[in-house]
């Protein structure tokens, strides 16, 4: 695909006329990252934001003791690091490629100039950020108020809603990455998946999970633990 085709395929820019897509293409930088390669570090200057074209990216924080907490996982079409666009400050977290990834970078000053000419892009960004804020608020609530079974149940229900109520789910992250997102360790996650399977809530086969008892899963998510 050409650069304009790449830009036009990004949901954030959906519906923009061709000349504005060309303008966005002109300021975007095409970057590639190897698996495990850092994209930016917490404290780096927030000089622009990124959109995943292919691959996957995790955004995470590190505690003083070196413990990692995954905040977000992003796939094709999803922007990240957009806080730099509005705040013009340093990145508040780290970003790393989970696999070989191709990413577009949009410099803050140039992109801000285009937004002034086309407020519809700003509205799309605000809508995206509002959805992300709700997700982040739910993550904080889950991590602080729920035990790991409740967090996992809530995450599976979230995936189900993303698939319009589908009960056959394919995890697009490893169990280690999912454990980090849920604030636990892989061994604990495996034990909980096994217990949920024995209780007839789910079937688990590698990265494929089938929800068998939706109401039971909802009850576990609300209660927080077994």
Helices and strands as residue ranges (DSSP letters): H 3-8, G 11-13, H 18-27, E 28-33, E 38-40, E 48-54, E 57-62, E 68-74, E 79-80, H 83-87, E 94-97, E 101-107, H 108-117, H 119-145, H 148-162, E 168-170, H 175-181, H 186-198, E 202-205, E 208-211, H 214-223
